[in-house]
């Protein structure tokens, strides 16, 4: 089951991507586009960190199990 942190990270990433899409669709000024792009990239980094953490947990889970 996803943790609250996972839900929060994914929600904020979705909002950031939607904000960037909206800024592009309304032909926002360059400053607004830059801000939205930076925010989306930052949130993508958080998602990547979340995935890296989950991968580490998979490795730990595999090594903690007795051989079959």
DAURLIN-V469365 format. One record per residue. N is the residue number from 1. RES is the residue in one letter. PHI is phi in radians with two decimals (none if undefined). OMEGA is omega in radians with two decimals (NA if undefined). D_CENTER is the distance of its C-alpha to the mean C-alpha in Angstrom with 2 decimals. Layout:
# DAURLIN-V469365
n = <N & N>
res = <RES & RES>
phi = <PHI & PHI>
omega = <OMEGA & OMEGA>
d_center = <D_CENTER & D_CENTER>
This chain:
# DAURLIN-V469365
n = <1 & 2 & 3 & 4 & 5 & 6 & 7 & 8 & 9 & 10 & 11 & 12 & 13 & 14 & 15 & 16 & 17 & 18 & 19 & 20 & 21 & 22 & 23 & 24 & 25 & 26 & 27 & 28 & 29 & 30 & 31 & 32 & 33 & 34 & 35 & 36 & 37 & 38 & 39 & 40 & 41 & 42 & 43 & 44 & 45 & 46 & 47 & 48 & 49 & 50 & 51 & 52 & 53 & 54 & 55 & 56 & 57 & 58 & 59 & 60 & 61 & 62 & 63 & 64 & 65 & 66 & 67 & 68>
res = <X & X & X & X & X & X & X & X & X & X & X & X & X & X & X & X & X & X & X & X & X & X & X & X & X & X & X & X & X & X & X & X & X & X & X & X & X & X & X & X & X & X & X & X & X & X & X & X & X & X & X & X & X & X & X & X & X & X & X & X & X & X & X & X & X & X & X & X>
phi = <none & -1.12 & -1.44 & -1.08 & -1.12 & -1.07 & -1.06 & -1.10 & -1.06 & -1.19 & -1.11 & -1.14 & -1.12 & -1.05 & -1.11 & -1.10 & -1.16 & -1.09 & -1.07 & -1.15 & -1.05 & -1.09 & -1.08 & -1.16 & -1.13 & -1.67 & 0.89 & -1.10 & -1.02 & -0.96 & -1.08 & -1.19 & -1.10 & -1.06 & -1.07 & -1.16 & -1.16 & -1.10 & -1.11 & -1.10 & -1.14 & -1.11 & -1.17 & -1.09 & -1.06 & -1.14 & -1.13 & -1.07 & -1.10 & -1.06 & -1.14 & -1.04 & -1.09 & -1.12 & -1.11 & -1.08 & -1.15 & -1.11 & -1.06 & -1.08 & -1.14 & -1.19 & -1.34 & -1.41 & -1.40 & -1.22 & -1.03 & -1.55>
omega = <-3.11 & 3.08 & 3.09 & 3.12 & 3.10 & 3.13 & -3.12 & -3.12 & -3.11 & 3.11 & -3.13 & 3.07 & 3.12 & 3.11 & -3.13 & 3.13 & 3.11 & 3.10 & 3.11 & 3.09 & 3.12 & 3.13 & 3.10 & -3.09 & -3.12 & 3.13 & -3.12 & 3.07 & -3.08 & -3.14 & 3.12 & 3.09 & 3.13 & -3.14 & -3.13 & 3.13 & 3.12 & 3.13 & 3.13 & 3.12 & 3.11 & 3.14 & 3.07 & 3.08 & 3.09 & 3.11 & 3.12 & 3.09 & 3.09 & -3.14 & 3.10 & 3.11 & 3.12 & 3.10 & 3.09 & 3.13 & 3.08 & 3.13 & 3.11 & -3.13 & -3.13 & -3.10 & -3.14 & -3.13 & 3.04 & 3.13 & -3.13 & NA>
d_center = <17.42 & 13.88 & 14.01 & 13.65 & 10.96 & 8.87 & 9.92 & 9.30 & 5.62 & 5.37 & 8.31 & 7.50 & 4.92 & 7.96 & 10.35 & 9.47 & 9.86 & 12.90 & 14.28 & 14.25 & 15.96 & 18.36 & 19.23 & 20.08 & 22.05 & 24.11 & 24.76 & 23.61 & 25.13 & 23.69 & 22.70 & 20.57 & 18.96 & 18.30 & 16.80 & 14.46 & 13.53 & 12.98 & 10.76 & 8.53 & 8.70 & 8.09 & 4.85 & 4.07 & 6.02 & 4.66 & 2.54 & 5.96 & 7.74 & 7.24 & 8.54 & 11.13 & 12.26 & 12.81 & 14.69 & 16.80 & 17.64 & 18.77 & 20.99 & 22.38 & 23.13 & 24.89 & 26.95 & 27.92 & 29.53 & 33.15 & 34.04 & 35.00>
